[in-house]
Amino acid sequence: MGMMAKWTMGFLAVGVVAGVLATGARRFLRSGWLWLGVLVAVGIWAPNVWWQWERGFPSVEFLRFLHARDVAEGLTDWFLVGQLELMLLAIPLAVAGLWFYFFTEEGKPWRALGWMYVVPLVLLAVMRGRDYYLAPAYPMLYAAGAAWLEKKARNLKLENRKGGERSTAENGCATDGDMGAAREEKWNARKASVARWMRRWMATVLVVDAVVAGCVALPIMPVNSGWWKMAAQVDTVLPEELGWPEMAETVARVRDGLGEKDRARLGILARNYGEVGALNLYGEKYELPRAISGVNSSWERGYGDPAPETVITVGYTREFLEENFASCELVAHTWNRYGVANEETIEDPDIFVCRGLRGSWEEFWKKVKLFA
């Protein structure tokens, strides 16, 4: 099902295969149920592959574009460091989970899960993926780390108590063997202390971790406050989440100012997925026609039948529009009620009304195709 949504799920699939081949899970290769499962999975995925085949594999083209852009902009340079940012204060749990999977006897039955993390980690690091691509793999580490530390804390506590009872019973009659046993008990006592500390405080640490992450990643802070400005430096998407209702309101006002002839065959053309999504979500309130766009899968949906004759455009430059339409009039600008500078207000603020497409819509639609 994941492959239906995003083909980069294949990295996890490679991890699953490696986990099976590298561990005792190899025994499942003799099971007919496994291969029946593979057949069912391929059957579920087959329509997606067929759709991609008929259209020249746009998902592959899309991934190539994103990868080339990310590498060129340096977004893949800090992949390994980015893993620390993803884990934040949960690092001890993740490390404990890896230790459990690979270095304990009791973790051996679950070792395939460890490989399902390590293999995608290595592949993404070598192929220069974005750091957050690996985020869905961490629950496997956290779960194992939490369960193992809990059990370890209880066992060490019990061992430490028994060791203390033995020391008291022996009443100071020490030998060389006893000295070694005492050192071992002391080491166990230290481990028990660490395990107890983690058991006692880890829940609090994780709550703090969630709060810190939420304070940066979630839009819960007052816009333009010091907190918001700090968060926007870390999460650069925050400013881009503003202004969508105002955009739909502005486009509706432009539509209402047009004559009856223009409104009869009116189209709304948006350049990026944020704009087309906003116009189609908030535009219902104003009974706007469904916005069209050449971005990503919106391009596949086309420009409608019949094609529009008058177009309100959002996000396009005057140069591009005048090259493709007989007339274009600048009628408004995108804005947001908070006065925050973002892509819509700084880079592409102009809203045009264009008429008289030069050439056919079929040819024009090829020009607006865009990956983002």
C-alpha positions in Angstrom: 0.0 0.0 0.0 2.9 2.3 0.7 4.3 1.8 -2.8 0.9 3.0 -4.2 1.5 6.4 -2.5 5.3 6.8 -2.9 7.9 4.7 -4.7 10.6 5.7 -2.2 8.9 3.1 0.0 11.1 0.7 -2.0 14.0 1.6 0.4 12.0 0.0 3.2 11.2 -3.0 1.0 15.0 -3.5 0.5 15.4 -3.3 4.2 12.7 -6.0 4.7 14.5 -8.3 2.2 17.9 -7.7 3.9 16.4 -8.4 7.3 14.9 -11.7 6.1 18.1 -12.9 4.4 20.5 -11.8 7.2 18.6 -13.4 10.1 16.8 -16.6 11.1 13.7 -15.2 9.4 15.1 -16.9 6.3 13.0 -19.9 7.3 10.0 -18.1 6.2 11.2 -18.3 2.6 10.1 -21.9 2.6 6.5 -20.8 3.5 3.9 -20.7 0.8 2.1 -18.0 2.7 5.0 -15.6 2.3 5.0 -16.0 -1.5 1.3 -15.7 -1.6 1.6 -12.4 0.3 4.2 -11.3 -2.2 1.8 -12.2 -5.1 -1.1 -10.3 -3.4 1.2 -7.2 -2.9 2.3 -7.2 -6.5 -1.3 -7.6 -7.6 -2.4 -4.6 -5.5 0.5 -2.6 -6.9 0.1 -3.7 -10.5 -2.6 -1.0 -11.5 -0.2 1.7 -10.2 2.6 0.3 -12.3 0.4 0.0 -15.4 -0.8 3.6 -14.9 2.9 4.8 -14.6 3.9 2.7 -17.7 1.2 4.3 -19.9 2.4 7.8 -18.9 6.2 7.3 -19.1 6.7 6.7 -15.3 6.0 10.3 -14.0 6.8 9.2 -10.5 10.4 8.4 -11.5 10.7 11.7 -13.4 9.3 13.5 -10.3 11.8 11.8 -8.0 14.7 12.6 -10.3 13.7 16.2 -10.3 13.4 16.4 -6.6 16.7 14.7 -6.0 18.6 16.9 -8.4 17.0 20.0 -6.8 17.8 18.8 -3.2 21.4 18.0 -4.0 21.9 21.3 -5.9 20.4 23.3 -3.0 22.5 21.4 -0.3 19.4 19.9 1.3 21.0 16.5 1.4 24.3 17.5 2.9 23.4 16.9 6.5 21.6 13.6 6.3 23.2 11.9 9.3 23.2 15.0 11.4 19.5 15.3 10.5 18.8 12.0 12.2 19.8 13.5 15.5 17.4 16.3 14.9 14.6 13.8 14.2 15.2 11.9 17.4 16.0 14.9 19.7 15.7 13.7 23.3 14.6 10.2 22.3 18.1 9.3 21.2 18.7 7.0 24.3 15.6 5.0 23.3 16.7 4.7 19.7 20.2 3.6 20.7 18.8 1.1 23.2 16.5 -0.3 20.5 19.4 -0.8 18.1 21.5 -2.5 20.9 18.5 -4.8 21.7 18.1 -5.8 18.1 21.7 -6.5 17.2 23.6 -7.2 20.5 21.3 -9.1 22.8 20.2 -12.7 22.7 16.6 -11.8 23.5 16.6 -9.4 20.6 17.6 -12.1 18.1 14.1 -13.1 17.0 13.4 -9.4 16.2 16.8 -8.7 14.5 15.1 -8.3 11.0 13.5 -5.1 12.4 17.0 -3.7 13.1 18.0 -4.4 9.5 14.8 -2.7 8.3 16.3 0.5 9.9 20.0 0.1 9.2 19.7 -0.8 5.5 17.5 2.2 4.5 19.7 4.4 6.6 22.8 3.4 4.6 21.0 3.5 1.3 19.6 7.0 1.9 23.0 8.2 3.1 24.8 6.9 0.1 22.2 8.0 -2.4 21.9 11.4 -0.6 18.3 11.4 0.5 16.6 14.0 2.7 17.0 13.4 6.4 13.3 13.1 7.1 12.8 10.3 4.7 13.9 7.9 7.5 11.5 9.3 10.1 8.9 6.5 9.8 11.5 3.9 10.8 12.2 5.2 14.3 9.1 3.8 16.1 10.7 0.4 15.6 13.7 1.5 17.6 11.7 3.4 20.2 9.4 0.4 20.9 12.3 -2.0 21.3 14.3 0.4 23.4 11.5 1.2 25.7 10.5 -2.5 26.3 14.1 -3.6 26.8 15.1 -0.8 29.2 12.0 -1.5 31.3 12.8 -5.2 31.6 16.5 -4.4 32.2 15.7 -2.0 35.0 13.6 -4.5 36.8 16.1 -7.4 36.4 19.1 -5.3 37.5 17.2 -4.1 40.5 16.4 -7.6 41.5 20.0 -8.8 40.9 21.3 -5.8 42.9 19.0 -6.6 45.8 20.1 -10.3 45.8 23.8 -9.3 45.6 23.3 -7.1 48.7 21.7 -9.9 50.6 24.6 -12.2 49.7 27.1 -9.6 50.9 25.3 -9.2 54.2 25.1 -13.0 54.7 28.8 -13.5 54.0 29.6 -10.9 56.7 32.9 -9.6 55.3 34.7 -13.0 54.7 36.2 -11.9 51.4 38.4 -13.9 49.0 39.8 -13.1 45.5 36.7 -14.6 44.0 34.6 -12.6 46.2 36.4 -9.4 45.1 35.7 -10.2 41.5 32.1 -10.9 42.4 31.9 -7.6 44.3 33.3 -5.7 41.3 30.7 -7.4 39.1 28.0 -6.5 41.6 29.2 -2.9 41.7 29.1 -2.7 37.9 25.6 -4.2 37.9 24.6 -1.7 40.5 25.7 1.2 38.2 23.8 -0.3 35.3 20.8 -0.7 37.5 21.1 3.0 38.6 21.2 4.2 35.0 18.3 1.9 34.0 16.3 3.1 37.0 17.0 6.7 36.1 15.9 6.1 32.5 12.8 4.3 33.6 11.9 7.0 36.1 12.6 10.1 33.9 12.3 8.9 30.3 8.6 9.6 30.1 9.2 13.2 31.3 12.0 13.5 28.8 9.8 12.3 26.0 7.0 14.8 27.0 9.6 17.6 26.9 10.8 16.3 23.5 7.3 16.4 22.1 6.7 19.9 23.5 9.9 21.2 22.0 9.2 19.7 18.6 5.6 21.0 18.7 6.8 24.5 19.6 8.8 24.6 16.4 6.8 22.5 14.0 3.1 23.2 14.8 1.4 26.5 14.0 0.3 27.0 17.7 2.2 30.3 18.4 0.8 33.8 17.8 1.9 35.0 14.3 4.7 37.6 14.4 5.5 37.0 18.1 9.1 36.4 19.1 8.3 32.7 19.5 6.8 32.5 16.0 9.8 34.3 14.4 12.2 31.9 16.1 10.2 28.9 15.0 10.0 30.3 11.4 13.8 30.3 11.3 13.9 26.6 12.1 10.7 25.5 10.2 10.7 27.6 7.1 7.3 26.3 6.0 5.5 28.2 8.7 5.4 31.5 6.8 4.1 29.7 3.7 1.1 28.5 5.6 -0.4 32.0 5.8 -2.6 33.8 3.3 -4.6 31.0 1.7 -8.1 32.2 2.7 -7.2 35.8 1.6 -6.1 34.4 -1.8 -9.4 32.8 -2.4 -11.2 36.0 -1.2 -9.1 38.1 -3.6 -9.7 35.9 -6.6 -13.4 35.9 -5.8 -13.4 39.7 -5.8 -11.6 39.7 -9.2 -14.1 37.2 -10.5 -17.0 39.4 -9.3 -15.6 42.4 -11.1 -15.6 40.7 -14.5 -18.3 41.0 -17.2 -20.9 38.3 -17.8 -19.1 37.2 -21.0 -15.8 36.6 -19.2 -17.5 34.8 -16.3 -19.2 32.4 -18.7 -16.0 30.6 -19.7 -13.8 31.5 -16.8 -10.8 29.5 -15.6 -8.5 29.9 -12.6 -4.9 28.9 -13.2 -2.6 28.5 -10.2 1.2 27.7 -10.5 2.0 25.7 -7.4 0.2 23.1 -5.3 -0.3 25.4 -2.3 -2.1 27.9 -4.5 -4.3 25.4 -6.3 -5.1 23.5 -3.1 -6.0 26.8 -1.3 -8.2 28.0 -4.1 -10.1 24.7 -4.3 -10.5 24.4 -0.5 -11.5 28.0 0.4 -13.0 28.8 -3.0 -16.1 26.7 -2.4 -17.3 29.5 0.0 -17.3 31.9 -2.9 -18.5 29.4 -5.5 -15.3 29.8 -7.5 -14.8 27.3 -10.4 -12.3 24.6 -9.7 -8.8 25.9 -10.1 -6.5 24.1 -12.6 -2.7 23.8 -12.4 0.2 22.1 -14.2 1.9 21.2 -11.0 2.5 17.5 -10.2 -0.6 15.3 -10.5 -2.8 18.4 -11.1 -1.4 18.5 -14.6 -2.9 15.0 -15.3 -6.3 16.3 -14.4 -6.2 18.7 -17.4 -7.7 22.1 -18.0 -11.4 21.2 -18.4 -13.8 20.7 -21.3 -14.6 23.1 -22.7 -11.3 24.9 -22.1 -11.6 28.4 -20.5 -11.5 31.5 -22.6 -10.7 34.0 -19.8 -8.2 33.0 -17.1 -7.4 34.5 -13.7 -3.8 33.5 -13.0 -2.0 33.2 -9.7 1.7 32.8 -9.3 2.8 33.4 -12.9 5.1 36.2 -14.2 4.0 38.8 -16.6 6.6 37.8 -19.1 5.4 34.2 -19.3 1.7 35.2 -19.6 2.3 37.9 -22.2 4.2 35.4 -24.2 1.2 33.0 -24.3 -1.9 35.3 -24.2 -3.0 38.2 -26.4 -3.8 40.4 -23.4 -3.1 40.3 -19.7 -4.1 42.8 -17.1 -2.7 43.0 -13.6 -5.7 43.2 -11.3 -4.6 42.4 -7.7 -1.9 41.0 -5.5 -1.8 38.1 -3.0 -1.5 39.2 0.6 -2.1 37.9 4.1 -3.7 39.7 7.1 -0.5 39.3 9.2 1.8 41.2 6.8 4.2 38.2 6.7 6.6 38.0 3.8 6.4 34.6 2.0 6.6 33.2 -1.5 3.1 34.5 -2.5 3.7 38.1 -1.3 7.4 38.5 -2.4 8.2 36.1 -5.2 4.9 35.7 -7.1 2.4 38.2 -5.8 0.7 39.2 -9.1 -2.8 38.2 -10.1 -3.7 38.7 -13.7 -6.7 38.4 -15.9 -5.7 37.0 -19.3 -7.6 36.6 -22.5 -6.9 35.3 -26.0 -4.6 32.3 -25.6 -2.0 32.2 -28.4 -2.2 28.7 -29.8 -4.1 25.7 -28.4 -4.7 24.7 -24.8 -3.1 21.4 -25.6 0.2 23.0 -26.4 0.0 25.6 -23.6 -0.7 22.8 -21.1 2.7 21.3 -21.9 4.4 24.6 -21.0 2.8 24.8 -17.6 3.8 21.3 -16.5 5.8 21.6 -13.3 7.3 19.5 -10.6 7.5 20.9 -7.1 
